[in-house]
Amino acid sequence: MKAEKILIVDDEAAIREMIAIALNLGGFDCVEAEDGLMAHQIIVDQRPDLVLLDWMLPGISGVELARRLKREETTQEIPIIMLTAKGEEDNKIQGLEAGADDYVTKPFSTRELMSRIRAVLRRSNPYRSEKTVDVQGLQLDPVSRRVLANGTIVSMGPTEYRLLEFFMFHQERAYTRTQLLDQVWGGNVYVEDRTIDVHIRRLRKALEPFQFDRLIQTVRGTGYRFSSRIEQEQKSEVL
């Protein structure tokens, strides 16, 4: 079985070496970059399975690189874990909104980092159904991992895809934020409840041009639900 490739992006060689040793012992293949420009070139050329991205980098920052990767069709599916000394909640939200799938605050243990990496990689392929789901013209193909709205490809990040995939395979049921975290992120990974709201907002934004954002409904006092019963629900739900 081919080892999964992890790109380590950090301007401190000692940190890159420490992480690379741990990942190699864990069975991963590692490549390294000391700045954003080098990282972007490696990502385009080598297509790593996951990027460990430091927030503070010379030249282009890690947050700015994350935004760039998520804007580009060829790289937007690659998961990103931010590595940073910035632990404040606003910084975490900023990193998530830039496209990061998870956030690890320095200093961290290699054991914690390995757990986060494996969890994010598992979340990249949560369901193994080969059946395409179609809801009023919104189609999700789990084999090609494409979402189409009336025949047009919908661009979205990997976390938003996983949320939509879970919703479309579990329609008409309300889920709490905690339940969504367990189902989409995994029960052994700590992610704040607010993370769900960030990714729900991004998913709705991706679906909005096709008027499918209303399928992702807010359930007051509970969480969220995927439902095609729009007309009946609009009077009582905040969409």
NORQUI-V487900 format. One record per backbone hydrogen bond with DSSP energy under -1.0 kcal/mol. NH is the residue of the N-H (numbers start at 1). CO is the residue of the C=O. E is the energy in kcal/mol with one decimal. If there is no record, write none. Layout:
BEGIN
nh: (NH;NH)
co: (CO;CO)
e: (E;E)
END
This chain:
BEGIN
nh: (6;7;8;9;10;16;17;18;19;20;21;22;23;24;25;26;27;28;29;31;33;39;40;41;42;43;44;45;46;47;49;50;51;52;53;54;55;62;65;66;67;68;69;70;71;72;75;76;78;81;82;83;84;92;93;94;95;96;97;98;99;100;101;102;104;106;113;114;115;116;117;118;119;120;121;122;123;125;133;135;138;139;140;141;145;146;148;149;150;152;154;161;162;163;164;165;166;167;168;169;172;175;180;181;182;183;184;185;186;189;195;196;198;199;200;201;202;203;204;205;206;207;208;210;211;212;215;216;217;217;218;219;222;223;224;225;227;230;233;234;236;237)
co: (29;50;31;52;33;12;13;14;15;16;17;18;19;20;21;22;24;23;4;6;8;35;36;37;38;39;40;41;42;43;5;5;79;7;81;9;83;55;61;62;63;64;65;66;67;68;72;72;75;51;102;53;104;88;89;90;91;92;93;94;96;95;80;80;82;84;109;110;111;112;113;114;115;116;117;118;119;122;140;138;135;148;133;146;141;141;139;152;137;149;147;157;158;159;160;161;162;163;164;165;226;224;176;177;178;179;180;181;181;186;192;193;194;195;196;197;198;199;200;201;202;203;204;207;208;207;212;213;215;225;238;223;219;219;175;217;215;228;229;230;233;233)
e: (-3.0;-2.5;-2.8;-3.0;-1.9;-2.1;-2.6;-2.2;-2.5;-2.8;-2.4;-1.8;-2.7;-2.8;-2.1;-1.3;-1.4;-2.7;-2.5;-2.2;-2.4;-2.2;-2.6;-1.8;-2.1;-2.7;-2.2;-2.3;-3.4;-1.6;-2.2;-1.2;-2.2;-3.3;-2.8;-2.2;-2.1;-2.7;-2.3;-2.4;-2.1;-2.1;-2.7;-2.1;-1.3;-1.4;-1.3;-1.7;-1.7;-2.8;-2.2;-2.8;-1.9;-1.9;-2.6;-2.3;-2.4;-2.5;-2.8;-1.3;-1.3;-2.1;-3.1;-1.2;-3.0;-3.1;-2.2;-2.6;-2.0;-2.3;-2.6;-2.5;-2.1;-2.5;-2.4;-2.3;-2.1;-1.6;-2.4;-2.7;-2.1;-3.2;-2.6;-2.7;-1.7;-1.2;-2.6;-3.2;-2.7;-1.7;-3.4;-2.3;-2.1;-2.2;-2.6;-2.9;-2.5;-2.7;-2.9;-1.5;-3.4;-3.1;-2.2;-2.5;-2.3;-2.4;-2.9;-1.7;-1.3;-1.4;-1.7;-1.3;-1.8;-2.1;-2.7;-2.2;-1.8;-2.4;-2.7;-2.0;-1.8;-1.7;-1.9;-1.4;-1.9;-1.9;-1.6;-1.4;-1.0;-3.2;-1.1;-2.5;-2.4;-1.2;-2.4;-2.3;-2.1;-1.9;-1.2;-2.0;-1.4;-1.7)
END
